[in-house]
Amino acid sequence: MAKIHIIGAGPCGSIAAISAIRSGHEAIVSEEHNEAGRHTTCSGLFSAQGMHSLSDYVSHEKSIINIIHGADIYFADQVFSVHTKDPVAFVCDRLDFDFRLASHAESEGAKISFGERVERDFKSENIIGADGPNSSVARHFGFPPIKKYVCAVKAIMNHKAEDRSVLSMYLSDSHFPGFFGWVIPHSEDTAEFGAGVSLPGSVRDAWKHLLKMHGKDDAGVKSSADIIPMVVRKKTSMSNGRRSVLLVGDAAGQTKATTGGGVIFGGNCAAIAGNHAINPMRYELSWRSRFGADMFLHGKIRAYLDSLNDKKLATLGKKLNELELATYLSKHGNMDRPLKMVKPGLFFHVAKAMVGME
């Protein structure tokens, strides 16, 4: 049995701890805050398929506050709508979600020390850094830097949704360069408003524009801001003598570049990290072989969208509607694993639409 010291008790740290324990190791976790989830600034929107992929570690049902069945995606002034009969995503109370997951880790045997910030005095030779985009573990051990970040602002606001099962996403090079704006309904009367831009852009300008679009202002609104890594570190593990160091989640840059979501990819990679906590090379090869291609494709999609001005974005939205891709995506869409959507049926669908057969 090896002792694994995990830095950070967010979702990735908790999943890594559970996985390490199930692999026969001892897991100790250091969390700088006094409670899991208390200081999270992340959204609680998770794909249904993604939650299923983490079902061995996460029970999200009690944290659900809304169920999403579709999205209205605005390519500048062109809206592309995808609606499904089955749930496509869940909106969870993020504080409750993180708290329950950390409690689950403790119930499996993890020893979590809250209010404990660790930057150099590690408690084991085997370390997993799950300490976010500003990872002190990554800095301490000299991992290659993450070269692209988005800054995002969000807040829960009063909002009357026409359909609480549909979220809105706004793509605009002039207003949300490098990312997007969003409105995620939480209830009939509240929603999460958010806006992000690629750094060094002005997120405050993007935030003000989003609120203006909906006739709102931020007077008295309690908003939060954070940075989101948009590319994976070139290296996410190392062996330094007898010491093994692994990075997971935002610390490794294991996010979806299209949306910034990190729990699904990061959580799955954290499970691999716990299993291979004393074998850095095995961890690196395993997570990249399973998820690297999908992360790469998310990055390519993001780069393509970032290359379009508003006029070209509108043209893209119009083309997507003309090809009736909403019909295909409503049946075969996958928010996390885009490679799973590239099937012969996709090409047949496009061909039929192009010749007017649908």
C-alpha positions in Angstrom: 0.0 0.0 0.0 1.3 3.4 -1.0 0.4 6.7 0.6 -1.0 9.3 -1.9 -1.1 13.0 -1.0 -3.8 14.8 -3.0 -3.8 18.6 -3.0 -7.4 19.9 -3.5 -10.7 18.5 -2.4 -12.7 19.6 -5.4 -14.4 17.0 -7.6 -11.2 15.9 -9.2 -9.4 15.6 -5.9 -12.2 13.6 -4.4 -12.5 11.2 -7.3 -8.7 10.7 -7.3 -8.9 9.9 -3.6 -11.7 7.4 -4.1 -9.9 5.7 -7.0 -6.6 5.5 -5.1 -8.3 3.9 -2.1 -10.1 1.4 -4.4 -6.7 0.6 -5.9 -5.4 -0.4 -2.5 -3.7 2.9 -1.5 -4.0 5.3 1.4 -5.4 8.7 0.4 -4.8 11.9 2.3 -6.2 15.1 1.0 -5.3 18.7 1.8 -7.9 21.4 1.0 -7.0 25.0 1.6 -10.6 26.1 2.3 -12.6 25.2 5.4 -15.3 23.3 3.4 -15.5 21.5 0.1 -17.3 23.6 -2.5 -17.6 26.7 -0.4 -15.4 28.8 -2.6 -16.2 27.2 -6.0 -16.9 29.7 -8.8 -17.7 27.0 -11.4 -21.0 26.4 -13.0 -22.9 23.3 -12.1 -24.0 22.3 -15.6 -23.0 18.7 -16.4 -23.9 16.6 -19.4 -26.1 13.6 -18.7 -23.7 11.3 -20.6 -20.7 12.8 -18.7 -22.4 12.1 -15.3 -23.0 8.5 -16.5 -19.3 8.1 -17.2 -18.6 9.0 -13.6 -21.4 7.0 -12.0 -18.9 4.8 -10.1 -17.7 7.8 -8.2 -20.5 10.4 -8.3 -24.1 10.4 -7.2 -25.4 13.7 -8.5 -29.1 13.1 -8.3 -29.7 14.8 -4.9 -27.8 17.9 -6.2 -29.9 18.5 -9.3 -31.9 21.8 -9.3 -32.9 21.7 -13.0 -32.9 19.5 -16.1 -31.8 20.7 -19.5 -33.4 19.4 -22.7 -31.8 21.7 -25.2 -29.9 24.8 -26.2 -30.4 27.9 -28.3 -27.0 28.8 -29.7 -26.7 32.2 -31.1 -24.1 32.5 -33.9 -24.0 36.3 -33.8 -27.6 37.1 -34.9 -28.4 33.6 -36.2 -30.0 31.1 -33.7 -29.3 27.4 -34.0 -31.6 25.4 -31.7 -31.2 21.8 -30.5 -34.0 20.3 -28.4 -34.2 16.7 -27.2 -36.9 14.6 -25.5 -34.4 13.0 -23.1 -32.4 15.1 -20.6 -29.2 16.3 -22.2 -27.7 17.9 -19.1 -28.3 18.5 -15.4 -27.9 21.8 -13.5 -26.6 21.0 -10.0 -26.2 23.0 -6.9 -22.4 23.1 -7.2 -21.7 23.7 -3.5 -23.8 20.7 -2.6 -22.3 18.6 -5.4 -18.7 19.2 -4.3 -19.7 18.7 -0.6 -21.4 15.4 -1.3 -18.5 14.2 -3.4 -15.9 15.0 -0.7 -18.1 13.3 1.9 -18.2 10.3 -0.3 -14.4 10.2 -0.5 -14.3 10.4 3.3 -16.8 7.6 3.6 -14.5 5.4 1.4 -11.6 6.1 3.7 -10.0 9.3 2.5 -8.5 11.5 5.2 -9.3 15.2 4.3 -7.7 18.1 6.2 -9.6 21.3 5.6 -8.1 24.7 6.0 -4.7 23.2 5.1 -2.8 25.0 2.3 0.2 22.9 1.0 2.8 24.3 -1.4 5.9 22.4 -0.6 5.8 20.3 2.6 4.1 17.2 1.0 3.1 14.3 3.2 4.1 11.6 0.7 6.4 10.9 -2.2 3.3 10.2 -4.3 1.4 13.5 -5.1 -1.6 14.3 -7.1 -2.2 18.0 -7.8 -5.9 18.7 -8.1 -5.5 22.3 -7.1 -7.0 24.2 -10.0 -5.7 26.4 -12.8 -3.3 28.3 -10.5 -1.8 25.0 -9.3 0.9 25.4 -6.7 1.9 21.8 -7.3 2.6 22.5 -11.0 4.6 25.6 -10.1 6.6 23.9 -7.4 7.7 21.0 -9.6 8.2 23.1 -12.7 5.6 21.7 -15.0 5.3 23.4 -18.4 2.8 26.3 -18.3 -0.7 26.4 -19.7 -0.5 28.9 -22.5 -4.1 29.9 -22.9 -6.7 30.9 -20.4 -10.2 32.3 -20.5 -11.5 34.7 -17.8 -15.2 34.3 -16.9 -17.7 36.1 -14.7 -21.0 34.6 -13.6 -23.8 35.4 -11.2 -27.2 34.0 -10.2 -29.9 36.6 -11.1 -33.7 36.9 -11.2 -34.8 35.8 -14.6 -38.1 34.7 -16.1 -37.3 31.8 -18.5 -39.7 31.1 -21.3 -38.6 27.5 -21.0 -36.5 26.5 -18.0 -35.3 23.4 -19.8 -33.4 25.4 -22.5 -30.2 27.2 -22.0 -28.9 30.0 -24.2 -25.3 30.4 -25.5 -24.0 33.5 -27.3 -21.1 33.4 -29.7 -19.8 36.8 -30.9 -16.3 37.8 -31.8 -17.0 41.4 -31.1 -18.6 40.9 -27.6 -17.3 37.5 -26.3 -13.9 37.1 -28.1 -12.4 33.6 -27.5 -15.4 32.3 -25.6 -19.1 33.0 -25.2 -21.9 34.3 -23.0 -24.6 32.1 -21.5 -27.8 32.0 -19.5 -28.6 28.7 -17.7 -32.0 28.5 -16.1 -32.0 27.3 -12.5 -35.7 27.7 -11.9 -38.7 29.5 -13.2 -37.4 32.7 -11.7 -33.6 32.5 -11.5 -30.8 31.8 -13.9 -27.0 31.8 -14.1 -25.7 34.6 -16.3 -22.1 34.3 -17.4 -19.6 35.7 -19.9 -16.1 34.9 -20.8 -13.3 36.1 -23.0 -9.9 34.8 -23.9 -7.2 36.6 -21.9 -6.0 39.4 -22.1 -9.5 40.5 -23.3 -11.9 42.5 -21.1 -14.3 40.2 -19.4 -16.1 43.2 -17.8 -17.1 44.5 -21.2 -18.4 41.1 -22.1 -20.3 40.9 -18.9 -21.9 44.3 -19.3 -22.9 43.5 -22.8 -24.6 40.2 -21.8 -26.6 42.0 -19.1 -27.6 44.8 -21.5 -28.9 42.2 -23.9 -31.3 41.1 -21.2 -32.2 44.5 -19.9 -30.2 44.0 -16.6 -27.4 45.7 -14.7 -25.1 44.4 -12.0 -26.0 46.8 -9.3 -26.2 44.8 -6.1 -25.4 41.6 -7.9 -22.9 39.2 -6.3 -20.8 38.0 -9.1 -17.7 35.7 -9.1 -14.8 35.4 -11.6 -12.3 32.8 -12.3 -9.8 31.7 -15.0 -10.3 28.5 -17.1 -7.4 26.7 -18.8 -8.1 26.2 -22.5 -5.2 23.9 -23.4 -3.7 20.9 -21.8 -0.2 21.1 -20.3 2.4 19.4 -22.5 3.3 17.3 -19.5 0.9 16.3 -16.7 3.1 13.9 -14.7 6.7 13.3 -13.7 8.9 11.1 -11.7 11.6 12.9 -9.7 13.8 10.3 -8.1 11.4 8.3 -5.8 8.8 11.0 -6.1 5.8 10.6 -8.4 3.8 13.8 -9.3 0.5 13.8 -11.3 -1.7 16.7 -12.2 -5.5 16.3 -12.8 -8.4 18.5 -13.8 -7.9 22.2 -14.2 -4.3 21.9 -12.9 -3.6 19.7 -15.9 -5.7 21.7 -18.3 -8.1 18.8 -18.8 -11.1 20.8 -19.9 -13.4 21.2 -22.9 -12.1 24.1 -25.0 -15.5 24.6 -26.5 -17.3 25.3 -23.2 -14.6 25.4 -20.5 -16.2 22.4 -18.6 -13.7 20.5 -16.5 -15.5 18.1 -14.3 -16.2 15.3 -16.8 -12.8 15.1 -18.5 -11.0 16.0 -15.3 -13.0 13.6 -13.2 -12.4 10.7 -15.6 -8.7 11.5 -15.7 -8.7 11.8 -11.9 -10.0 8.2 -11.7 -7.1 7.1 -13.9 -4.7 9.1 -11.7 -5.9 7.4 -8.5 -5.4 4.0 -10.2 -1.9 4.8 -11.5 -0.8 7.2 -8.7 2.6 5.5 -8.4 3.2 5.2 -12.1 3.3 8.6 -13.8 4.1 7.3 -17.3 1.2 4.9 -17.1 -1.1 7.7 -16.1 0.0 10.0 -18.9 -0.4 7.3 -21.5 -3.7 6.1 -20.2 -5.6 9.4 -20.0 -4.2 10.7 -23.3 -5.1 7.5 -25.1 -8.7 7.6 -23.7 -9.5 11.3 -23.9 -6.7 13.1 -25.7 -8.3 13.0 -29.2 -11.6 14.4 -27.9 -9.9 17.2 -26.1 -7.9 17.9 -29.2 -11.0 18.1 -31.3 -12.7 20.4 -28.8 -9.6 22.6 -29.2 -9.8 22.6 -33.0 -13.5 23.5 -32.8 -12.7 26.4 -30.4 -9.9 27.6 -32.7 -12.2 27.6 -35.7 -14.9 29.5 -33.9 -12.4 32.0 -32.7 -11.2 32.6 -36.2 -14.7 33.8 -37.3 -15.9 37.4 -37.1 -19.6 38.0 -36.4 -20.5 38.0 -40.1 -18.9 34.6 -40.6 -20.4 33.3 -37.4 -23.9 34.2 -38.7 -23.1 32.5 -42.0 -22.1 29.4 -40.1 -25.3 29.4 -38.0 -27.3 29.8 -41.2 -25.5 26.8 -42.8 -26.1 24.6 -39.8 -29.8 25.3 -40.0 -29.9 24.7 -43.7 -28.2 21.3 -43.2 -30.8 20.6 -40.5 -28.0 19.4 -38.1 -30.2 20.1 -35.1 -32.2 17.0 -36.1 -29.1 14.8 -36.1 -27.7 16.3 -32.9 -30.9 15.8 -31.1 -30.5 12.1 -31.6 -26.8 11.6 -31.7 -25.2 14.6 -30.0 -22.5 14.1 -27.4 -21.5 17.2 -25.4 -18.2 15.7 -24.2 -17.0 13.2 -26.8 -17.4 14.8 -30.3 -15.6 11.9 -32.0 -18.6 9.7 -31.0 -20.8 11.8 -33.3 -18.6 11.3 -36.3 -20.5 8.3 -37.7 -21.6 7.3 -41.2 -25.1 8.6 -40.2 -23.8 12.1 -40.0 -22.6 12.1 -43.5 -25.8 10.5 -44.8 -27.8 13.2 -42.9 -25.8 16.0 -44.5 -26.1 14.5 -47.9 -29.8 14.2 -47.6 -30.2 17.7 -46.4 -28.1 19.0 -49.3 -30.3 17.4 -51.9 -33.5 18.4 -50.2 -34.5 14.9 -49.1 -35.3 16.1 -45.5 
